[in-house]
Amino acid sequence: METEESIRLRYQAVRPHLNERQRRLFAASEVQAYGFGGILVVSRATGIARSTLGRALKNLAYPEGLVGEVRRPGGGRPSVTQKDPALLDALNALLEPATMGDPMRPLRWVSKSHAKLATALRALGHTISARTVGPLLERTGLPDLVRTHDFLDKELGKAIPYGVYDVGANTGWVTVGIDNDTSEFAVNSIRLWWGKMGRERYPNAQRLMITADGGGSNGSRVKLWKRELQTFADETGLSL
């Protein structure tokens, strides 16, 4: 079944090459392909109003109704960001501590409601409604396609990434190896994070809580994992 994300990616790919009428018709064809509930899903994926999609569906059914000139690019009212160029920067500043979700996906999850964001923006001197905030949260562009985990590349070999995510600071550190996934490598990733980032951010820390998925080289039953953690604790004086 079609997903909102796949519709968004297709629309973003063809949008620059279509005029306003063609964009509406393309979106309407996506509604038809999706089936029940398609208007809501396509509206979210493309930013086109549901009422506009409804009219576009009628145009697909009765193309003889497509008369008149197509509005030239740039026609109509200026967008809210054109009238207020500083609006997006202000919105992103409000979103930074409230954004969640998988960073590998172009979907943005925000814990603050549109109404609360609009209220905060108005307090900063911006004129905006809660209804306008929604479309501004949509990300644009296409994500880069990359390999993940330790899948082998016939030309480049194998890369083994180990990540350390600081939950409180919402920052991360990634160490990439090219040999084997071992307990020494897993703990050394933590050691590098502590030396490069953690110690500077938490200079008075005496304890470090580490949560791991418990499988593979950092498995809860792997003695080498525990031994290497003890070595790291002895080096730093931290209680793990």
Sequence and secondary structure as in RCSB ss.txt:
>XXXX:A:sequence
METEESIRLRYQAVRPHLNERQRRLFAASEVQAYGFGGILVVSRATGIARSTLGRALKNLAYPEGLVGEVRRPGG
GRPSVTQKDPALLDALNALLEPATMGDPMRPLRWVSKSHAKLATALRALGHTISARTVGPLLERTGLPDLVRTHD
FLDKELGKAIPYGVYDVGANTGWVTVGIDNDTSEFAVNSIRLWWGKMGRERYPNAQRLMITADGGGSNGSRVKLW
KRELQTFADETGLSL
>XXXX:A:secstr
   HHHHHHHHHHHGGGS HHHHHHHHHHHHHHH TTHHHHHHHHH   HHHHHHHHHHHH GGG  S    TT 
SS  HHHH TTHHHHHHHHHGGGEES TTSS  EESS HHHHHHHHHHTT    HHHHHHHT   S       TT
  BTTTB  EEEEEEETTTTEEEEEEESS   HHHHHHHHHHHIIIIIHHH TT  B        GGG TT HHH
HHHHHHHHHHH  B 
